[in-house]
Amino acid sequence: MACNKEELKHVPLFSLLDDEELAVLAAQVEMREFAPKQRIYKTGELSERAYVMLEGAVRVTLLDEDGQEVTFSEPHHGDIFGFASMLDHTEHKTTAYAVDSSRCIEVDRNDLSALLAAKPQSGIDMLTVLAREIHQTQAIVRSRSAKSPNELIDEEETVGARIADRVARFGGSWTFIIIFIVTLTVYTLVNIILRGRAWDPYPFILLNLFLSMLAAIQAPVIMMSQNRQDTKDRVRSELDFEVNRRAEREVQELGRRLNFLSEQMSDLEERTRTDAKPQR
């Protein structure tokens, strides 16, 4: 089924192409319709085509390290899926199937080659879009890297947890140590000076009772605060791991796209140079 060039204008990768370039591409690509639950491609198949989402609902899944199927993405209108494998001409790492009746644009390497051969400037336009995506990806990675685990913990922080943190923070400060030393010194000196009239004479049994009670309360409160710190460290490591994996996937995909377009531009340049040589 033929494709209308107006449909291609909604695809981010082709957003900078002019009407003539879109017309050339529209003449090459095909429109495909998929029934509900119909598989578009599966993991392990040699990738020859990519798809642009137009209507309906598609789900792209993959197998995690435990062999469980997880949702990788759910393309929206204008999103491309299966593109990296198609450019690299390798086996699909994911499986895609239609959740509902769906309509997609089918694109292969020959379609892009024909576009670049007819309209060399289109390669620059697509590279420009990919460069913008790289900048956006870098911004996302920076924002995710800067995301503080303390903010995630504070969102679910209870009143008791706040109290525990403040007690631990105050108990480990020089302010607490100085106040504690001054209080003990004044307490003991007053009781020594009063002698027979002292309410807690030597060996200060009442003071020992207060100190024991303070230690009994302070120890579990400090442990609560330490447990929260351990949770923050675990969240921080999980965020770092998630950012690294996402950044790796984004960089690999964008790298494949750039390599493919660079190769096509080199081939076109070589072909143009050959055609421009004078005939003998």
C-alpha positions as protocol buffer text, in pm:
chain_id: "A"
residue {
  index: 1
  type: MET
  ca { x: 0 y: 0 z: 0 }
}
residue {
  index: 2
  type: ALA
  ca { x: 139 y: 339 z: -101 }
}
residue {
  index: 3
  type: CYS
  ca { x: 229 y: 595 z: 162 }
}
residue {
  index: 4
  type: ASN
  ca { x: 121 y: 958 z: 169 }
}
residue {
  index: 5
  type: LYS
  ca { x: 409 y: 1200 z: 217 }
}
residue {
  index: 6
  type: GLU
  ca { x: 198 y: 1391 z: 470 }
}
residue {
  index: 7
  type: GLU
  ca { x: 225 y: 1092 z: 701 }
}
residue {
  index: 8
  type: LEU
  ca { x: 604 y: 1115 z: 691 }
}
residue {
  index: 9
  type: LYS
  ca { x: 601 y: 1473 z: 817 }
}
residue {
  index: 10
  type: HIS
  ca { x: 500 y: 1344 z: 1162 }
}
residue {
  index: 11
  type: VAL
  ca { x: 810 y: 1125 z: 1188 }
}
residue {
  index: 12
  type: PRO
  ca { x: 1082 y: 1310 z: 1385 }
}
residue {
  index: 13
  type: LEU
  ca { x: 1363 y: 1159 z: 1176 }
}
residue {
  index: 14
  type: PHE
  ca { x: 1209 y: 1299 z: 856 }
}
residue {
  index: 15
  type: SER
  ca { x: 1084 y: 1627 z: 1002 }
}
residue {
  index: 16
  type: LEU
  ca { x: 1346 y: 1842 z: 821 }
}
residue {
  index: 17
  type: LEU
  ca { x: 1290 y: 1690 z: 478 }
}
residue {
  index: 18
  type: ASP
  ca { x: 1125 y: 1915 z: 220 }
}
residue {
  index: 19
  type: ASP
  ca { x: 826 y: 1817 z: 7 }
}
residue {
  index: 20
  type: GLU
  ca { x: 1037 y: 1679 z: -278 }
}
residue {
  index: 21
  type: GLU
  ca { x: 1245 y: 1464 z: -46 }
}
residue {
  index: 22
  type: LEU
  ca { x: 933 y: 1340 z: 130 }
}
residue {
  index: 23
  type: ALA
  ca { x: 777 y: 1255 z: -205 }
}
residue {
  index: 24
  type: VAL
  ca { x: 1082 y: 1046 z: -302 }
}
residue {
  index: 25
  type: LEU
  ca { x: 1073 y: 861 z: 29 }
}
residue {
  index: 26
  type: ALA
  ca { x: 696 y: 813 z: 18 }
}
residue {
  index: 27
  type: ALA
  ca { x: 734 y: 646 z: -321 }
}
residue {
  index: 28
  type: GLN
  ca { x: 977 y: 395 z: -172 }
}
residue {
  index: 29
  type: VAL
  ca { x: 821 y: 298 z: 161 }
}
residue {
  index: 30
  type: GLU
  ca { x: 506 y: 94 z: 212 }
}
residue {
  index: 31
  type: MET
  ca { x: 207 y: 116 z: 442 }
}
residue {
  index: 32
  type: ARG
  ca { x: 139 y: -195 z: 650 }
}
residue {
  index: 33
  type: GLU
  ca { x: -162 y: -289 z: 859 }
}
residue {
  index: 34
  type: PHE
  ca { x: -147 y: -539 z: 1146 }
}
residue {
  index: 35
  type: ALA
  ca { x: -432 y: -721 z: 1316 }
}
residue {
  index: 36
  type: PRO
  ca { x: -459 y: -741 z: 1696 }
}
residue {
  index: 37
  type: LYS
  ca { x: -203 y: -981 z: 1846 }
}
residue {
  index: 38
  type: GLN
  ca { x: -23 y: -1011 z: 1512 }
}
residue {
  index: 39
  type: ARG
  ca { x: 354 y: -1035 z: 1546 }
}
residue {
  index: 40
  type: ILE
  ca { x: 549 y: -778 z: 1348 }
}
residue {
  index: 41
  type: TYR
  ca { x: 892 y: -932 z: 1405 }
}
residue {
  index: 42
  type: LYS
  ca { x: 1050 y: -1153 z: 1670 }
}
residue {
  index: 43
  type: THR
  ca { x: 1381 y: -1180 z: 1849 }
}
residue {
  index: 44
  type: GLY
  ca { x: 1647 y: -1355 z: 1643 }
}
residue {
  index: 45
  type: GLU
  ca { x: 1503 y: -1271 z: 1302 }
}
residue {
  index: 46
  type: LEU
  ca { x: 1739 y: -1103 z: 1060 }
}
residue {
  index: 47
  type: SER
  ca { x: 1635 y: -741 z: 1050 }
}
residue {
  index: 48
  type: GLU
  ca { x: 1557 y: -602 z: 706 }
}
residue {
  index: 49
  type: ARG
  ca { x: 1286 y: -349 z: 787 }
}
residue {
  index: 50
  type: ALA
  ca { x: 1199 y: -86 z: 1045 }
}
residue {
  index: 51
  type: TYR
  ca { x: 855 y: 51 z: 1121 }
}
residue {
  index: 52
  type: VAL
  ca { x: 707 y: 391 z: 1194 }
}
residue {
  index: 53
  type: MET
  ca { x: 404 y: 395 z: 1422 }
}
residue {
  index: 54
  type: LEU
  ca { x: 98 y: 574 z: 1283 }
}
residue {
  index: 55
  type: GLU
  ca { x: -220 y: 436 z: 1442 }
}
residue {
  index: 56
  type: GLY
  ca { x: -315 y: 170 z: 1692 }
}
residue {
  index: 57
  type: ALA
  ca { x: -99 y: 21 z: 1965 }
}
residue {
  index: 58
  type: VAL
  ca { x: 227 y: -174 z: 1937 }
}
residue {
  index: 59
  type: ARG
  ca { x: 432 y: -326 z: 2215 }
}
residue {
  index: 60
  type: VAL
  ca { x: 804 y: -402 z: 2188 }
}
residue {
  index: 61
  type: THR
  ca { x: 934 y: -660 z: 2437 }
}
residue {
  index: 62
  type: LEU
  ca { x: 1264 y: -824 z: 2522 }
}
residue {
  index: 63
  type: LEU
  ca { x: 1396 y: -1096 z: 2750 }
}
residue {
  index: 64
  type: ASP
  ca { x: 1579 y: -981 z: 3061 }
}
residue {
  index: 65
  type: GLU
  ca { x: 1872 y: -1156 z: 3226 }
}
residue {
  index: 66
  type: ASP
  ca { x: 1633 y: -1397 z: 3400 }
}
residue {
  index: 67
  type: GLY
  ca { x: 1463 y: -1493 z: 3075 }
}
residue {
  index: 68
  type: GLN
  ca { x: 1146 y: -1303 z: 3161 }
}
residue {
  index: 69
  type: GLU
  ca { x: 966 y: -1105 z: 2891 }
}
residue {
  index: 70
  type: VAL
  ca { x: 949 y: -737 z: 2979 }
}
residue {
  index: 71
  type: THR
  ca { x: 808 y: -439 z: 2791 }
}
residue {
  index: 72
  type: PHE
  ca { x: 1087 y: -241 z: 2626 }
}
residue {
  index: 73
  type: SER
  ca { x: 874 y: 31 z: 2468 }
}
residue {
  index: 74
  type: GLU
  ca { x: 526 y: 117 z: 2345 }
}
residue {
  index: 75
  type: PRO
  ca { x: 576 y: 335 z: 2036 }
}
residue {
  index: 76
  type: HIS
  ca { x: 353 y: 637 z: 1988 }
}
residue {
  index: 77
  type: HIS
  ca { x: 256 y: 818 z: 1669 }
}
residue {
  index: 78
  type: GLY
  ca { x: 570 y: 895 z: 1469 }
}
residue {
  index: 79
  type: ASP
  ca { x: 802 y: 672 z: 1673 }
}
residue {
  index: 80
  type: ILE
  ca { x: 1036 y: 430 z: 1493 }
}
residue {
  index: 81
  type: PHE
  ca { x: 1100 y: 78 z: 1621 }
}
residue {
  index: 82
  type: GLY
  ca { x: 1332 y: -189 z: 1485 }
}
residue {
  index: 83
  type: PHE
  ca { x: 1542 y: 88 z: 1329 }
}
residue {
  index: 84
  type: ALA
  ca { x: 1882 y: 14 z: 1486 }
}
residue {
  index: 85
  type: SER
  ca { x: 1879 y: -354 z: 1384 }
}
residue {
  index: 86
  type: MET
  ca { x: 1766 y: -262 z: 1034 }
}
residue {
  index: 87
  type: LEU
  ca { x: 2052 y: -14 z: 989 }
}
residue {
  index: 88
  type: ASP
  ca { x: 2306 y: -259 z: 1128 }
}
residue {
  index: 89
  type: HIS
  ca { x: 2147 y: -548 z: 936 }
}
residue {
  index: 90
  type: THR
  ca { x: 2164 y: -773 z: 1241 }
}
residue {
  index: 91
  type: GLU
  ca { x: 1918 y: -994 z: 1423 }
}
residue {
  index: 92
  type: HIS
  ca { x: 1640 y: -830 z: 1619 }
}
residue {
  index: 93
  type: LYS
  ca { x: 1707 y: -807 z: 1990 }
}
residue {
  index: 94
  type: THR
  ca { x: 1338 y: -744 z: 2062 }
}
residue {
  index: 95
  type: THR
  ca { x: 996 y: -873 z: 1964 }
}
residue {
  index: 96
  type: ALA
  ca { x: 720 y: -644 z: 1838 }
}
residue {
  index: 97
  type: TYR
  ca { x: 352 y: -722 z: 1805 }
}
residue {
  index: 98
  type: ALA
  ca { x: 31 y: -528 z: 1755 }
}
residue {
  index: 99
  type: VAL
  ca { x: -181 y: -491 z: 2066 }
}
residue {
  index: 100
  type: ASP
  ca { x: -473 y: -350 z: 1866 }
}
residue {
  index: 101
  type: SER
  ca { x: -535 y: -299 z: 1496 }
}
residue {
  index: 102
  type: SER
  ca { x: -236 y: -91 z: 1393 }
}
residue {
  index: 103
  type: ARG
  ca { x: -107 y: 92 z: 1089 }
}
residue {
  index: 104
  type: CYS
  ca { x: 266 y: 141 z: 1034 }
}
residue {
  index: 105
  type: ILE
  ca { x: 507 y: 263 z: 767 }
}
residue {
  index: 106
  type: GLU
  ca { x: 759 y: -1 z: 660 }
}
residue {
  index: 107
  type: VAL
  ca { x: 1110 y: 128 z: 584 }
}
residue {
  index: 108
  type: ASP
  ca { x: 1416 y: -66 z: 470 }
}
residue {
  index: 109
  type: ARG
  ca { x: 1777 y: 18 z: 382 }
}
residue {
  index: 110
  type: ASN
  ca { x: 1704 y: 36 z: 10 }
}
residue {
  index: 111
  type: ASP
  ca { x: 1438 y: 302 z: 74 }
}
residue {
  index: 112
  type: LEU
  ca { x: 1690 y: 524 z: 252 }
}
residue {
  index: 113
  type: SER
  ca { x: 1957 y: 452 z: -11 }
}
residue {
  index: 114
  type: ALA
  ca { x: 1720 y: 560 z: -289 }
}
residue {
  index: 115
  type: LEU
  ca { x: 1639 y: 879 z: -98 }
}
residue {
  index: 116
  type: LEU
  ca { x: 2007 y: 963 z: -47 }
}
residue {
  index: 117
  type: ALA
  ca { x: 2086 y: 891 z: -411 }
}
residue {
  index: 118
  type: ALA
  ca { x: 1808 y: 1118 z: -535 }
}
residue {
  index: 119
  type: LYS
  ca { x: 1833 y: 1385 z: -267 }
}
residue {
  index: 120
  type: PRO
  ca { x: 2180 y: 1399 z: -106 }
}
residue {
  index: 121
  type: GLN
  ca { x: 2080 y: 1693 z: 115 }
}
residue {
  index: 122
  type: SER
  ca { x: 1828 y: 1468 z: 291 }
}
residue {
  index: 123
  type: GLY
  ca { x: 2119 y: 1287 z: 456 }
}
residue {
  index: 124
  type: ILE
  ca { x: 2234 y: 1611 z: 617 }
}
residue {
  index: 125
  type: ASP
  ca { x: 1879 y: 1680 z: 733 }
}
residue {
  index: 126
  type: MET
  ca { x: 1848 y: 1339 z: 897 }
}
residue {
  index: 127
  type: LEU
  ca { x: 2192 y: 1373 z: 1054 }
}
residue {
  index: 128
  type: THR
  ca { x: 2081 y: 1708 z: 1198 }
}
residue {
  index: 129
  type: VAL
  ca { x: 1779 y: 1543 z: 1360 }
}
residue {
  index: 130
  type: LEU
  ca { x: 1998 y: 1267 z: 1502 }
}
residue {
  index: 131
  type: ALA
  ca { x: 2242 y: 1525 z: 1638 }
}
residue {
  index: 132
  type: ARG
  ca { x: 1954 y: 1694 z: 1818 }
}
residue {
  index: 133
  type: GLU
  ca { x: 1851 y: 1359 z: 1964 }
}
residue {
  index: 134
  type: ILE
  ca { x: 2206 y: 1308 z: 2089 }
}
residue {
  index: 135
  type: HIS
  ca { x: 2197 y: 1644 z: 2266 }
}
residue {
  index: 136
  type: GLN
  ca { x: 1859 y: 1559 z: 2416 }
}
residue {
  index: 137
  type: THR
  ca { x: 1990 y: 1222 z: 2531 }
}
residue {
  index: 138
  type: GLN
  ca { x: 2290 y: 1387 z: 2692 }
}
residue {
  index: 139
  type: ALA
  ca { x: 2060 y: 1629 z: 2873 }
}
residue {
  index: 140
  type: ILE
  ca { x: 1844 y: 1340 z: 2996 }
}
residue {
  index: 141
  type: VAL
  ca { x: 2149 y: 1149 z: 3118 }
}
residue {
  index: 142
  type: ARG
  ca { x: 2277 y: 1457 z: 3299 }
}
residue {
  index: 143
  type: SER
  ca { x: 1940 y: 1515 z: 3466 }
}
residue {
  index: 144
  type: ARG
  ca { x: 1911 y: 1150 z: 3569 }
}
residue {
  index: 145
  type: SER
  ca { x: 2267 y: 1148 z: 3695 }
}
residue {
  index: 146
  type: ALA
  ca { x: 2196 y: 1459 z: 3901 }
}
residue {
  index: 147
  type: LYS
  ca { x: 1881 y: 1311 z: 4049 }
}
residue {
  index: 148
  type: SER
  ca { x: 1936 y: 1293 z: 4423 }
}
residue {
  index: 149
  type: PRO
  ca { x: 1844 y: 971 z: 4604 }
}
residue {
  index: 150
  type: ASN
  ca { x: 1773 y: 1188 z: 4908 }
}
residue {
  index: 151
  type: GLU
  ca { x: 1476 y: 1334 z: 4723 }
}
residue {
  index: 152
  type: LEU
  ca { x: 1337 y: 988 z: 4650 }
}
residue {
  index: 153
  type: ILE
  ca { x: 1376 y: 888 z: 5015 }
}
residue {
  index: 154
  type: ASP
  ca { x: 1228 y: 1213 z: 5145 }
}
residue {
  index: 155
  type: GLU
  ca { x: 912 y: 1160 z: 4939 }
}
residue {
  index: 156
  type: GLU
  ca { x: 822 y: 862 z: 5160 }
}
residue {
  index: 157
  type: GLU
  ca { x: 979 y: 996 z: 5479 }
}
residue {
  index: 158
  type: THR
  ca { x: 770 y: 958 z: 5795 }
}
residue {
  index: 159
  type: VAL
  ca { x: 762 y: 1182 z: 6103 }
}
residue {
  index: 160
  type: GLY
  ca { x: 953 y: 920 z: 6302 }
}
residue {
  index: 161
  type: ALA
  ca { x: 1223 y: 903 z: 6036 }
}
residue {
  index: 162
  type: ARG
  ca { x: 1265 y: 1282 z: 6041 }
}
residue {
  index: 163
  type: ILE
  ca { x: 1297 y: 1280 z: 6419 }
}
residue {
  index: 164
  type: ALA
  ca { x: 1555 y: 999 z: 6403 }
}
residue {
  index: 165
  type: ASP
  ca { x: 1765 y: 1193 z: 6151 }
}
residue {
  index: 166
  type: ARG
  ca { x: 1755 y: 1511 z: 6356 }
}
residue {
  index: 167
  type: VAL
  ca { x: 1843 y: 1331 z: 6679 }
}
residue {
  index: 168
  type: ALA
  ca { x: 2133 y: 1150 z: 6510 }
}
residue {
  index: 169
  type: ARG
  ca { x: 2250 y: 1473 z: 6347 }
}
residue {
  index: 170
  type: PHE
  ca { x: 2240 y: 1664 z: 6676 }
}
residue {
  index: 171
  type: GLY
  ca { x: 2391 y: 1375 z: 6877 }
}
residue {
  index: 172
  type: GLY
  ca { x: 2691 y: 1364 z: 6644 }
}
residue {
  index: 173
  type: SER
  ca { x: 2766 y: 1736 z: 6652 }
}
residue {
  index: 174
  type: TRP
  ca { x: 3012 y: 1941 z: 6854 }
}
residue {
  index: 175
  type: THR
  ca { x: 2720 y: 2139 z: 6988 }
}
residue {
  index: 176
  type: PHE
  ca { x: 2583 y: 1830 z: 7163 }
}
residue {
  index: 177
  type: ILE
  ca { x: 2928 y: 1732 z: 7294 }
}
residue {
  index: 178
  type: ILE
  ca { x: 2995 y: 2077 z: 7440 }
}
residue {
  index: 179
  type: ILE
  ca { x: 2647 y: 2105 z: 7597 }
}
residue {
  index: 180
  type: PHE
  ca { x: 2680 y: 1751 z: 7735 }
}
residue {
  index: 181
  type: ILE
  ca { x: 3024 y: 1819 z: 7891 }
}
residue {
  index: 182
  type: VAL
  ca { x: 2911 y: 2152 z: 8038 }
}
residue {
  index: 183
  type: THR
  ca { x: 2594 y: 1997 z: 8183 }
}
residue {
  index: 184
  type: LEU
  ca { x: 2784 y: 1706 z: 8344 }
}
residue {
  index: 185
  type: THR
  ca { x: 3046 y: 1942 z: 8487 }
}
residue {
  index: 186
  type: VAL
  ca { x: 2791 y: 2179 z: 8636 }
}
residue {
  index: 187
  type: TYR
  ca { x: 2582 y: 1889 z: 8769 }
}
residue {
  index: 188
  type: THR
  ca { x: 2872 y: 1721 z: 8947 }
}
residue {
  index: 189
  type: LEU
  ca { x: 3020 y: 2046 z: 9082 }
}
residue {
  index: 190
  type: VAL
  ca { x: 2689 y: 2159 z: 9226 }
}
residue {
  index: 191
  type: ASN
  ca { x: 2633 y: 1827 z: 9400 }
}
residue {
  index: 192
  type: ILE
  ca { x: 2989 y: 1826 z: 9535 }
}
residue {
  index: 193
  type: ILE
  ca { x: 2957 y: 2183 z: 9670 }
}
residue {
  index: 194
  type: LEU
  ca { x: 2620 y: 2115 z: 9836 }
}
residue {
  index: 195
  type: ARG
  ca { x: 2755 y: 1802 z: 10008 }
}
residue {
  index: 196
  type: GLY
  ca { x: 2493 y: 1697 z: 10261 }
}
residue {
  index: 197
  type: ARG
  ca { x: 2219 y: 1897 z: 10093 }
}
residue {
  index: 198
  type: ALA
  ca { x: 2292 y: 1753 z: 9747 }
}
residue {
  index: 199
  type: TRP
  ca { x: 2000 y: 1575 z: 9575 }
}
residue {
  index: 200
  type: ASP
  ca { x: 2246 y: 1335 z: 9405 }
}
residue {
  index: 201
  type: PRO
  ca { x: 2562 y: 1299 z: 9613 }
}
residue {
  index: 202
  type: TYR
  ca { x: 2871 y: 1107 z: 9502 }
}
residue {
  index: 203
  type: PRO
  ca { x: 2878 y: 855 z: 9324 }
}
residue {
  index: 204
  type: PHE
  ca { x: 2590 y: 1032 z: 9141 }
}
residue {
  index: 205
  type: ILE
  ca { x: 2353 y: 738 z: 9114 }
}
residue {
  index: 206
  type: LEU
  ca { x: 2071 y: 955 z: 8971 }
}
residue {
  index: 207
  type: LEU
  ca { x: 2305 y: 1094 z: 8706 }
}
residue {
  index: 208
  type: ASN
  ca { x: 2408 y: 741 z: 8606 }
}
residue {
  index: 209
  type: LEU
  ca { x: 2041 y: 651 z: 8572 }
}
residue {
  index: 210
  type: PHE
  ca { x: 1980 y: 947 z: 8341 }
}
residue {
  index: 211
  type: LEU
  ca { x: 2287 y: 862 z: 8132 }
}
residue {
  index: 212
  type: SER
  ca { x: 2179 y: 499 z: 8097 }
}
residue {
  index: 213
  type: MET
  ca { x: 1831 y: 604 z: 7988 }
}
residue {
  index: 214
  type: LEU
  ca { x: 1980 y: 850 z: 7739 }
}
residue {
  index: 215
  type: ALA
  ca { x: 2206 y: 582 z: 7592 }
}
residue {
  index: 216
  type: ALA
  ca { x: 1920 y: 331 z: 7574 }
}
residue {
  index: 217
  type: ILE
  ca { x: 1709 y: 574 z: 7373 }
}
residue {
  index: 218
  type: GLN
  ca { x: 1983 y: 730 z: 7163 }
}
residue {
  index: 219
  type: ALA
  ca { x: 2134 y: 402 z: 7037 }
}
residue {
  index: 220
  type: PRO
  ca { x: 1825 y: 268 z: 6849 }
}
residue {
  index: 221
  type: VAL
  ca { x: 1747 y: 616 z: 6716 }
}
residue {
  index: 222
  type: ILE
  ca { x: 2098 y: 640 z: 6568 }
}
residue {
  index: 223
  type: MET
  ca { x: 2058 y: 290 z: 6423 }
}
residue {
  index: 224
  type: MET
  ca { x: 1734 y: 401 z: 6255 }
}
residue {
  index: 225
  type: SER
  ca { x: 1918 y: 690 z: 6095 }
}
residue {
  index: 226
  type: GLN
  ca { x: 2199 y: 460 z: 5979 }
}
residue {
  index: 227
  type: ASN
  ca { x: 1946 y: 226 z: 5821 }
}
residue {
  index: 228
  type: ARG
  ca { x: 1802 y: 521 z: 5628 }
}
residue {
  index: 229
  type: GLN
  ca { x: 2152 y: 610 z: 5511 }
}
residue {
  index: 230
  type: ASP
  ca { x: 2202 y: 253 z: 5389 }
}
residue {
  index: 231
  type: THR
  ca { x: 1875 y: 284 z: 5196 }
}
residue {
  index: 232
  type: LYS
  ca { x: 1995 y: 607 z: 5036 }
}
residue {
  index: 233
  type: ASP
  ca { x: 2320 y: 439 z: 4931 }
}
residue {
  index: 234
  type: ARG
  ca { x: 2129 y: 150 z: 4776 }
}
residue {
  index: 235
  type: VAL
  ca { x: 1896 y: 385 z: 4587 }
}
residue {
  index: 236
  type: ARG
  ca { x: 2197 y: 584 z: 4466 }
}
residue {
  index: 237
  type: SER
  ca { x: 2364 y: 272 z: 4328 }
}
residue {
  index: 238
  type: GLU
  ca { x: 2041 y: 160 z: 4158 }
}
residue {
  index: 239
  type: LEU
  ca { x: 2001 y: 504 z: 3997 }
}
residue {
  index: 240
  type: ASP
  ca { x: 2359 y: 498 z: 3873 }
}
residue {
  index: 241
  type: PHE
  ca { x: 2310 y: 151 z: 3726 }
}
residue {
  index: 242
  type: GLU
  ca { x: 1985 y: 252 z: 3556 }
}
residue {
  index: 243
  type: VAL
  ca { x: 2139 y: 566 z: 3409 }
}
residue {
  index: 244
  type: ASN
  ca { x: 2439 y: 374 z: 3277 }
}
residue {
  index: 245
  type: ARG
  ca { x: 2225 y: 110 z: 3107 }
}
residue {
  index: 246
  type: ARG
  ca { x: 1993 y: 364 z: 2946 }
}
residue {
  index: 247
  type: ALA
  ca { x: 2281 y: 580 z: 2832 }
}
residue {
  index: 248
  type: GLU
  ca { x: 2453 y: 277 z: 2680 }
}
residue {
  index: 249
  type: ARG
  ca { x: 2142 y: 177 z: 2484 }
}
residue {
  index: 250
  type: GLU
  ca { x: 2085 y: 532 z: 2359 }
}
residue {
  index: 251
  type: VAL
  ca { x: 2446 y: 581 z: 2253 }
}
residue {
  index: 252
  type: GLN
  ca { x: 2459 y: 246 z: 2073 }
}
residue {
  index: 253
  type: GLU
  ca { x: 2139 y: 314 z: 1882 }
}
residue {
  index: 254
  type: LEU
  ca { x: 2239 y: 664 z: 1782 }
}
residue {
  index: 255
  type: GLY
  ca { x: 2585 y: 540 z: 1689 }
}
residue {
  index: 256
  type: ARG
  ca { x: 2437 y: 282 z: 1452 }
}
residue {
  index: 257
  type: ARG
  ca { x: 2220 y: 545 z: 1287 }
}
residue {
  index: 258
  type: LEU
  ca { x: 2508 y: 784 z: 1242 }
}
residue {
  index: 259
  type: ASN
  ca { x: 2735 y: 511 z: 1103 }
}
residue {
  index: 260
  type: PHE
  ca { x: 2474 y: 407 z: 850 }
}
residue {
  index: 261
  type: LEU
  ca { x: 2406 y: 759 z: 730 }
}
residue {
  index: 262
  type: SER
  ca { x: 2778 y: 837 z: 717 }
}
residue {
  index: 263
  type: GLU
  ca { x: 2839 y: 528 z: 502 }
}
residue {
  index: 264
  type: GLN
  ca { x: 2557 y: 626 z: 269 }
}
residue {
  index: 265
  type: MET
  ca { x: 2693 y: 979 z: 236 }
}
residue {
  index: 266
  type: SER
  ca { x: 3042 y: 840 z: 161 }
}
residue {
  index: 267
  type: ASP
  ca { x: 2904 y: 606 z: -103 }
}
residue {
  index: 268
  type: LEU
  ca { x: 2707 y: 890 z: -260 }
}
residue {
  index: 269
  type: GLU
  ca { x: 3011 y: 1117 z: -257 }
}
residue {
  index: 270
  type: GLU
  ca { x: 3222 y: 847 z: -425 }
}
residue {
  index: 271
  type: ARG
  ca { x: 2950 y: 786 z: -683 }
}
residue {
  index: 272
  type: THR
  ca { x: 2921 y: 1159 z: -756 }
}
residue {
  index: 273
  type: ARG
  ca { x: 3299 y: 1189 z: -793 }
}
residue {
  index: 274
  type: THR
  ca { x: 3303 y: 895 z: -1033 }
}
residue {
  index: 275
  type: ASP
  ca { x: 3022 y: 1038 z: -1243 }
}
residue {
  index: 276
  type: ALA
  ca { x: 3190 y: 1377 z: -1255 }
}
residue {
  index: 277
  type: LYS
  ca { x: 3510 y: 1239 z: -1416 }
}
residue {
  index: 278
  type: PRO
  ca { x: 3540 y: 1337 z: -1785 }
}
residue {
  index: 279
  type: GLN
  ca { x: 3466 y: 1057 z: -2026 }
}
residue {
  index: 280
  type: ARG
  ca { x: 3757 y: 961 z: -2252 }
}
